[in-house]
Amino acid sequence: MDENISTLKGLGLTMYEAQAYLTLTSLISSTASEIAEKSGIPRSKIYDVLKGLVRKNFIEVEDGRPLTYTVKSPVEVLNREKERIDSQIDDTITRLTNIYENGMSQVQAPIWRIYGVEKIISQEVEIIKRAKTSVNMRIGFLFEGEGETLVKAFKRKRNLDVNILASPTCYINNEKIDIIKMFKDAGINIQKADIPFVKVLISDSKEMIHTYTKFSEDKREVIPETAIGIWNKYEDVARNYDERFMNQLEKIKRKRKNQH
């Protein structure tokens, strides 16, 4: 199937409507008979097809004998449809997320193991998206691409109070990564700290994810295939970790203040 036809069908057009619109983009303005001839659509079907395109606002019709059909600019039509679909998706995300979060709150033992770097990073981003007031992180290492992904997620949630305690550096593909600089350059609050080879993300004192992984013998690089995330929605546990985080953060701030 032609890629353009497939895309137009994805926007809600029938096969014949997609063929007619695609044909009319080259003809610009034409009669039903010519559109049917060029597109291969049966003449018995062409008027209903064109009525459908007029109703969906893909083409215009001008009175006369015969009727003349004029295509609307693909830029105008496709951008309009893109905005409509994006809006529908955003609304669906909101509705399904509410259902999902309500369902999650009913789960009796809200602890899950997550295997695989991509799934772990994806879950971190989802937790950040759900956060309402605060996200606190301990970062002892990063996976490939994880730092950039977290920065983007935090930038989309500018109303959050974000605090990070991190080891100064880690190694990814034998390259030394400056963790502090990466987040600081993005305007994210980060403090250097003595963090072991572990990563913790806590959201709103309500949920958290612990990430563990094995390292190479020289302790420089993670072994991605060994990564495990422990996603925990016990609020008492998350609150306890958050309090310990804030205590450590305050100690670091006081120590630096006294040094100055």
Protein Blocks (a to p, Z undefined) as FASTA:
>chain_A
ZZklmmmmmnopafklmmmmmmmmmnopacfklmmmmnopafklmmmmmmmmmmnopacc
deddddddddddfklmmmmmmmmmmmmmmmmmmmmmmmmmmmmmmpmblcdddehjklmm
mmmmmmmmmpmkbccdddfbdcehklmmmmmmmmmmmmbccdddddfbdceehiacdfkl
mmmmnopacddddddddddddehhlaccdddddddfkomaccfklpccdddfbfklmmmm
mmmmmmmmmmmmmmmmmmZZ
